[in-house]
Amino acid sequence: MKIPQSPTRRAFLRSSSALLTLPFLESFGAKQFQYAAASAAATPPKRMMFLSFGWGPTKESWYPDINTTGSNYTLPAGLKGLMRHKKDLTIIQKLTNQFSDEAHWGSTFYLTGANRYAEPGQSFSNTISADQVAAEVLGKETRFTSIQLGCDKAEGSGHGPGLSLAWNRQGKPLAGLNNPVAAYHKLFADDKTPLAQRQAMLRQRRSVLDTVLENAKTMNRGLSVNDTDKLDEYFQSVREIEVRLSKEEQWLDVPKRRPTELEEPQDAIVGYEEVKLMYDIMVAAMQIDATRVLTYRQPVDTFIRSLGATISGHNMSHYTNGARRSVAEMRDEKQTELLAYLIDKLKATKEPDGSSLFDNVSLSYGSNIESIHYLKNCPTIITGGGAGVKHGRHLVMEGAKTPLCNLWLSLLQGSGIDVNSHGDSSGAIKELFV
């Protein structure tokens, strides 16, 4: 048997017939060998989290006074649960997606900023989401390039078309894990299928892919311009499959790590406790470096019903005064309570160098819908130290239609992603960093 001379992703003792996982050794460069990456880096990796809820918040009690900016603003009632983290928050107003015209679509274009009519003759098109731009860089060394979390019956939660918050480079939706049980098993549970059988299955998938590619290449002659474009898009999708297969092959014989402080969920959990458990899973996934990019398209209908409401999220979103507004305000307060809980966990989870997950993550929270069915002022909170943002402030953009994508561009650049634009961005928000 041979012990690796330096800590690698495959830190194991090997022989011709056995594979033993090494313990986490201090000699590997950290008090605990946290990461499954290429080496235990002196500086923890950057991470990004994008959280979104569907129907917008209660305008009268969620947004700070627009005339009080800087650090001396007052947290409104809907955000009071974040008081202990106020110095670590940035609340931004007057961000918008100029192409949004669907007041029921809280997340479809949230991270893309796309014009749904950009393709001539089509009534819907999309582009790559900010999380997937980040995943192309931050996800190279982790088992999962990115993780998308969602919720069952998302259509009742004001999110609009899509399978998660994430869209690939062809503007196609990426599927999400819609409950904590699915998320836990995807991230932490090992496949019980014998290694040799999994290797054979992977070879078969590669063989099928090679055959499809060979057949597709013979079709490339004599096609119209439109058909050529469609075939190019198809080839790009195939290339993405090749990348996924290569990554799967790379990690095939590496056992998954299970978080020590998170029990496997056994039953279907919905509403408030569902969101809380999803937050626990997200933190655990980053703690063991299973992924560095996560999105979460959160429930609304099941969430408010778990709080005792008897109306739908859509009816709640049409509040005026009375019962509907009371439900809307209760929803805001409970969502804020859970966001504070997540920040608590990020701050309490330590990295090998003594910093916390919170110090190295960029977290955004909001929606494409302002409130009721308005679209001109996307509710936006960002926190975490990963993007280098100077927190503790309430910012109001000067332009009434400052692109929401300016924020995504800023966070991407601040997280070390070399990108000059995103969606309909007009430039980074410099005020975030000074």
C-alpha positions in Angstrom: 0.0 0.0 0.0 1.1 3.5 -0.7 0.2 6.7 1.1 -0.2 9.8 -1.1 2.6 12.3 -0.7 0.3 15.2 -0.8 -3.4 15.6 0.1 -5.5 14.9 -3.1 -9.1 14.4 -3.8 -8.5 10.7 -3.6 -6.9 10.5 -0.2 -7.0 6.8 0.2 -4.8 3.7 0.9 -5.0 1.4 -2.1 -4.0 -2.1 -2.8 -5.0 -4.5 -5.6 -8.0 -5.6 -3.7 -8.9 -3.0 -1.1 -9.6 0.7 -0.8 -9.6 2.4 2.6 -10.4 6.1 3.2 -7.8 7.9 5.2 -8.8 9.9 8.3 -8.6 13.6 8.1 -5.0 14.3 9.1 -3.6 17.6 10.4 -0.5 16.9 8.4 -2.6 17.4 5.3 -2.4 21.2 5.8 -5.4 21.9 8.0 -6.8 20.9 11.4 -9.5 19.0 9.5 -9.2 18.0 5.9 -12.5 19.7 4.9 -12.5 19.5 1.2 -12.7 16.9 -1.5 -10.9 19.2 -3.9 -7.5 18.9 -5.5 -5.7 20.0 -2.3 -6.4 21.5 1.1 -6.0 25.1 0.0 -4.7 27.7 2.5 -7.6 30.0 1.4 -11.1 28.5 1.5 -12.9 28.5 -1.9 -15.5 31.0 -2.9 -19.2 29.9 -2.8 -22.4 31.3 -4.1 -26.0 30.8 -3.0 -29.1 32.2 -4.7 -32.4 32.0 -2.9 -35.7 33.2 -4.4 -39.4 33.2 -3.3 -42.3 33.6 -5.7 -45.0 36.1 -5.0 -43.4 39.4 -3.8 -43.3 40.6 -0.2 -45.6 43.0 1.5 -44.5 46.4 0.1 -45.7 48.5 3.1 -43.7 46.4 5.7 -40.8 44.8 3.9 -38.9 47.6 2.1 -36.9 50.2 4.2 -37.8 53.8 3.8 -36.5 54.8 0.4 -35.4 58.2 1.7 -33.1 56.7 4.4 -30.0 55.1 2.9 -26.6 54.2 4.1 -26.0 52.5 7.5 -28.5 54.4 9.6 -31.7 53.0 8.0 -34.3 51.2 10.0 -35.2 47.6 9.4 -39.0 47.5 8.6 -41.3 45.1 10.5 -41.1 42.4 7.8 -37.3 42.2 8.2 -37.0 42.6 12.0 -35.9 39.0 12.3 -32.6 40.0 10.7 -31.8 42.6 13.3 -28.9 40.6 14.8 -27.3 40.4 11.3 -28.0 44.0 10.2 -24.3 45.0 9.9 -23.8 42.0 7.6 -26.7 42.8 5.2 -27.1 45.0 2.1 -30.6 45.8 1.0 -30.9 47.2 -2.5 -33.9 49.0 -4.1 -34.7 50.0 -7.6 -33.3 47.0 -9.3 -35.4 45.6 -12.1 -35.5 43.3 -15.1 -36.5 45.5 -18.0 -37.9 42.7 -20.0 -40.2 41.2 -17.3 -43.9 41.5 -18.2 -45.3 38.5 -16.4 -46.3 39.3 -12.8 -46.7 35.6 -12.0 -43.2 34.7 -12.9 -41.1 35.3 -9.9 -38.0 33.3 -10.9 -38.1 32.4 -14.6 -35.9 35.3 -15.6 -34.7 36.2 -12.1 -31.1 35.1 -12.6 -30.9 35.5 -16.4 -32.4 39.0 -17.2 -33.4 37.6 -20.6 -35.9 38.9 -23.1 -38.4 36.1 -23.6 -39.1 37.4 -27.1 -35.4 37.6 -28.1 -35.8 34.7 -30.6 -37.8 35.7 -33.7 -41.0 33.7 -34.1 -40.9 32.3 -30.6 -42.9 33.4 -27.6 -40.4 32.2 -25.1 -36.6 32.0 -24.9 -34.2 32.3 -22.0 -30.4 32.5 -21.4 -27.9 31.3 -18.9 -28.5 32.0 -15.2 -25.9 33.7 -13.0 -25.5 30.6 -10.9 -24.5 28.5 -13.9 -21.9 31.1 -15.0 -20.5 30.8 -11.5 -20.7 27.0 -11.6 -18.6 26.8 -14.7 -15.7 28.2 -12.7 -16.4 27.3 -9.0 -17.7 23.8 -9.8 -14.7 22.4 -11.5 -13.3 20.7 -8.4 -16.4 19.5 -6.6 -18.5 16.3 -7.1 -21.5 18.4 -8.1 -20.9 21.4 -10.4 -24.0 23.0 -8.9 -27.0 21.9 -6.9 -30.5 23.2 -7.7 -33.2 22.9 -4.9 -36.8 23.5 -5.5 -40.3 22.7 -4.2 -43.2 20.6 -5.2 -46.1 22.3 -7.0 -43.9 25.3 -7.8 -46.7 26.7 -10.1 -48.6 27.6 -7.0 -45.7 29.5 -5.6 -45.5 32.3 -8.2 -42.2 31.1 -9.9 -43.3 30.7 -13.5 -41.9 28.3 -16.1 -38.7 26.4 -15.2 -37.6 23.5 -13.2 -35.5 25.5 -10.8 -33.8 28.9 -10.7 -31.1 27.5 -13.0 -30.9 27.7 -16.9 -28.0 26.5 -19.0 -26.2 28.2 -21.8 -28.8 27.3 -24.3 -31.5 28.8 -22.1 -32.9 25.3 -21.1 -34.2 24.7 -17.6 -32.1 22.6 -15.2 -34.1 20.2 -12.9 -34.2 20.8 -9.2 -34.4 18.5 -6.2 -37.9 19.3 -4.9 -37.8 18.0 -1.3 -35.3 17.4 1.5 -35.3 13.6 1.1 -34.2 13.8 -2.6 -31.6 16.5 -1.8 -30.1 14.5 1.1 -29.8 11.3 -1.0 -28.3 13.1 -4.0 -25.7 14.9 -1.9 -24.8 12.4 0.8 -26.0 8.9 0.2 -23.7 6.4 -1.7 -25.0 4.4 -4.6 -25.4 0.8 -3.4 -24.8 -0.5 -7.0 -21.4 -2.3 -7.2 -18.6 -0.2 -8.6 -18.0 -2.6 -11.6 -21.7 -2.4 -12.5 -21.7 1.4 -12.3 -18.5 1.5 -14.5 -20.2 -0.7 -17.1 -23.3 1.5 -17.0 -21.2 4.6 -17.6 -19.4 2.9 -20.5 -22.7 2.0 -22.1 -23.9 5.6 -21.8 -20.7 6.8 -23.4 -21.2 4.3 -26.2 -24.7 5.5 -26.9 -23.5 9.1 -26.8 -20.8 8.3 -29.4 -23.3 6.6 -31.7 -25.7 9.6 -31.5 -22.9 12.0 -32.3 -21.7 10.0 -35.2 -25.2 9.8 -36.7 -25.8 13.5 -36.1 -22.7 14.5 -37.9 -23.9 12.8 -41.1 -27.0 15.1 -41.1 -25.0 18.4 -41.2 -24.9 18.5 -45.0 -27.6 20.4 -46.9 -29.5 21.8 -43.9 -31.1 25.2 -43.8 -29.7 28.0 -41.7 -32.4 27.4 -39.0 -31.8 23.7 -38.9 -28.0 24.3 -38.7 -28.6 26.5 -35.7 -30.8 23.9 -34.1 -28.2 21.2 -34.7 -25.4 23.4 -33.3 -27.6 23.9 -30.2 -28.0 20.1 -30.1 -24.3 19.5 -30.3 -23.8 22.0 -27.4 -26.2 20.0 -25.3 -24.3 16.8 -26.2 -21.1 18.5 -25.1 -22.7 19.3 -21.8 -23.6 15.6 -21.4 -20.0 14.7 -22.1 -18.8 17.0 -19.4 -21.2 15.5 -16.9 -20.2 12.0 -17.8 -16.5 12.9 -17.5 -17.1 14.3 -14.0 -19.2 11.3 -13.0 -16.4 9.1 -14.1 -13.9 11.1 -12.2 -15.8 10.7 -8.9 -17.1 7.2 -9.5 -14.9 5.5 -7.0 -14.8 8.3 -4.4 -17.2 7.6 -1.5 -19.6 10.5 -0.6 -19.0 12.2 2.7 -21.9 12.3 5.1 -22.4 15.4 7.4 -22.0 14.5 11.0 -24.6 16.9 12.4 -27.4 16.3 9.9 -29.7 13.3 10.2 -31.2 11.7 7.1 -34.8 12.9 6.7 -37.2 10.0 6.7 -40.6 11.6 5.8 -42.1 14.2 3.5 -41.7 17.6 5.2 -43.5 20.7 3.8 -43.7 24.3 4.6 -41.7 26.1 7.3 -39.8 23.0 8.4 -39.1 22.1 4.8 -37.3 25.4 4.2 -35.4 25.0 7.4 -34.2 21.5 6.5 -33.2 22.6 3.0 -31.0 25.4 4.6 -29.4 22.7 6.8 -28.7 20.6 3.7 -27.2 23.6 1.9 -24.8 24.4 4.7 -23.8 20.7 5.0 -23.2 20.5 1.3 -20.8 23.4 1.4 -19.2 22.2 4.7 -18.0 19.0 3.0 -17.4 20.8 -0.3 -19.8 18.6 -2.3 -20.7 21.8 -4.3 -19.9 25.5 -4.2 -22.9 26.8 -6.1 -26.5 26.4 -4.9 -29.9 27.8 -5.9 -33.2 27.4 -4.0 -36.6 28.1 -5.5 -38.7 28.3 -2.4 -42.3 27.2 -1.7 -45.1 29.7 -1.0 -48.4 27.9 -1.0 -47.3 25.0 1.3 -45.2 27.5 3.3 -48.2 29.8 4.3 -50.5 26.8 4.9 -47.9 25.3 7.3 -48.3 28.6 9.2 -52.1 28.1 9.4 -53.2 30.1 6.4 -56.2 28.8 4.4 -55.7 30.9 1.3 -53.4 30.3 -1.7 -50.2 32.2 -2.3 -51.7 33.9 -5.3 -54.7 35.2 -3.3 -52.3 36.3 -0.6 -50.3 38.2 -3.2 -53.4 40.3 -4.1 -53.6 41.7 -0.5 -55.1 45.0 0.4 -55.9 45.1 4.1 -57.4 42.6 6.4 -56.8 38.8 6.3 -54.8 38.6 3.1 -52.4 41.3 4.2 -52.0 39.6 7.6 -51.0 36.4 5.9 -48.6 38.2 3.6 -46.9 39.9 6.6 -46.8 36.6 8.5 -45.1 35.0 5.5 -42.5 37.8 5.4 -41.7 37.5 9.1 -41.4 33.7 9.0 -39.2 33.8 5.9 -37.0 36.4 7.5 -36.8 34.3 10.6 -35.5 31.4 8.5 -33.0 33.5 6.6 -31.6 34.7 10.0 -31.4 31.0 11.0 -29.4 30.3 7.8 -27.0 33.2 8.4 -26.5 31.9 12.0 -25.5 28.5 10.7 -23.1 29.9 8.1 -21.4 32.0 10.7 -21.1 29.1 13.1 -19.7 26.6 10.5 -15.9 26.9 10.6 -13.4 26.6 7.7 -10.0 24.9 8.1 -8.3 28.3 8.3 -10.5 29.5 11.2 -12.8 31.6 9.1 -16.5 30.7 8.6 -18.6 29.6 5.7 -20.3 33.0 6.0 -16.9 34.7 5.3 -16.5 32.9 2.0 -20.0 32.8 0.6 -22.0 35.3 -1.4 -25.7 34.9 -0.6 -28.6 36.6 -2.4 -32.3 36.5 -1.4 -35.2 38.0 -3.3 -37.7 37.8 -6.1 -38.4 39.1 -9.6 -41.8 40.4 -8.3 -41.8 43.6 -6.2 -45.1 43.2 -4.4 -48.7 42.3 -5.4 -48.0 42.1 -9.1 -45.6 45.0 -9.6 -42.2 44.4 -11.3 -40.3 47.6 -11.0 -38.4 47.1 -7.7 -37.2 43.6 -7.1 -36.9 42.8 -3.4 -33.2 42.2 -2.8 -31.0 41.3 0.1 -27.4 40.2 -0.1 -25.1 39.0 2.6 -21.9 37.0 3.2 -18.3 37.9 2.7 -17.5 35.9 -0.4 -17.9 38.7 -3.0 -16.1 41.4 -1.0 -19.3 43.5 -0.6 -19.2 46.3 2.1 -22.3 45.4 4.1 -24.4 47.1 6.7 -26.2 49.5 4.3 -29.4 50.3 2.5 -28.7 51.3 -1.1 -31.1 52.9 -3.6 -30.1 52.9 -7.2 -30.2 56.3 -8.9 -31.7 54.9 -12.1 -35.3 53.8 -11.8 -34.6 50.9 -14.1 -31.1 49.7 -13.0 -30.8 46.1 -14.3 -31.0 43.4 -11.6 -28.3 41.8 -13.7 -25.9 44.6 -12.6 -26.1 42.9 -9.2 -25.4 39.4 -10.6 -22.5 40.8 -12.5 -21.1 42.5 -9.4 -21.4 39.3 -7.3 -19.9 37.2 -10.0 -16.9 39.5 -10.4 -16.5 39.9 -6.6 -16.4 36.1 -6.3 -13.6 35.8 -8.8 -15.5 35.0 -12.0 -14.0 36.6 -15.0 -17.0 38.0 -16.8 -17.7 41.4 -18.4 -21.4 41.3 -18.6 -24.5 39.2 -17.7 -27.9 39.3 -19.2 -29.0 42.9 -19.7 -26.4 44.3 -17.3 -25.0 47.8 -18.0 -22.1 47.5 -15.5 -21.2 46.5 -12.0 -22.6 48.3 -9.0 -19.5 50.1 -7.7 -21.3 51.3 -4.5 -21.3 47.7 -3.2 -17.6 47.7 -2.7 -16.8 51.2 -1.3 
